Amino acid sequence: MEVHFTRETEAKLNRIAAENGSASEAYVRQLVEHYVDYDEWFRGKVKAGLDQLDRGHSLSHDEVVEQIEKLLLA
């Protein structure tokens, strides 16, 4: 796979990679791997939430507010 960036984006990547002490290719690979892992995790969480809704498991607005208040006061 080959990916092309604008000059501006490539310059940013090169600068940030240098600041991190890594080669640009390694830095881009790390960014993509992190993003793909996060995207996979996020999609799984959304699917789990939608599955809960399909099973009829949901909270009212007031129940959500109550849960948030409990978390903030804990």
C-alpha positions in Angstrom: 0.0 0.0 0.0 1.2 3.4 -0.8 -0.1 6.6 0.7 0.5 10.2 -0.5 0.3 13.3 1.7 0.2 16.9 0.9 3.5 18.7 1.3 2.2 20.4 4.4 1.1 17.2 6.0 4.3 15.5 5.1 6.3 18.3 6.6 4.2 18.1 9.9 4.8 14.3 10.0 8.5 14.7 9.5 8.8 17.5 12.1 6.8 15.6 14.8 8.5 12.3 14.1 11.9 14.1 14.5 10.7 15.6 17.8 9.7 12.1 18.9 13.1 10.7 17.9 11.6 8.3 15.3 11.8 7.9 11.6 8.8 9.3 9.6 7.7 5.9 8.3 7.8 4.4 11.7 5.8 7.3 13.2 3.1 7.1 10.5 2.9 3.3 10.9 2.4 3.8 14.7 -0.3 6.5 14.1 -2.2 4.3 11.7 -1.9 1.2 14.0 -3.2 3.3 16.9 -6.1 4.7 14.9 -7.1 1.3 13.5 -7.0 -0.2 17.0 -9.1 2.7 18.4 -11.6 2.5 15.5 -12.0 -1.2 16.0 -12.6 -0.7 19.8 -15.0 2.2 19.2 -17.1 0.3 16.6 -17.3 -2.6 19.0 -18.6 -0.3 21.8 -21.2 1.2 19.4 -22.3 -2.2 18.3 -22.6 -3.4 21.9 -24.7 -0.3 22.7 -27.0 -0.8 19.7 -27.3 -4.5 20.6 -28.5 -3.4 24.1 -31.0 -1.1 22.6 -32.3 -3.9 20.4 -32.8 -6.1 23.5 -34.7 -3.2 25.1 -32.1 -2.2 27.6 -32.0 1.5 27.8 -32.1 4.3 30.4 -34.3 7.4 30.5 -32.8 10.8 30.5 -33.4 11.1 34.3 -31.7 7.8 34.9 -28.7 8.9 32.9 -28.5 12.2 34.9 -28.7 10.2 38.1 -25.9 7.8 37.0 -23.7 10.8 36.1 -24.3 12.5 39.3 -23.4 9.3 41.3 -20.1 9.1 39.3 -19.3 12.8 39.9 -20.0 12.6 43.6 -18.1 9.3 44.2 
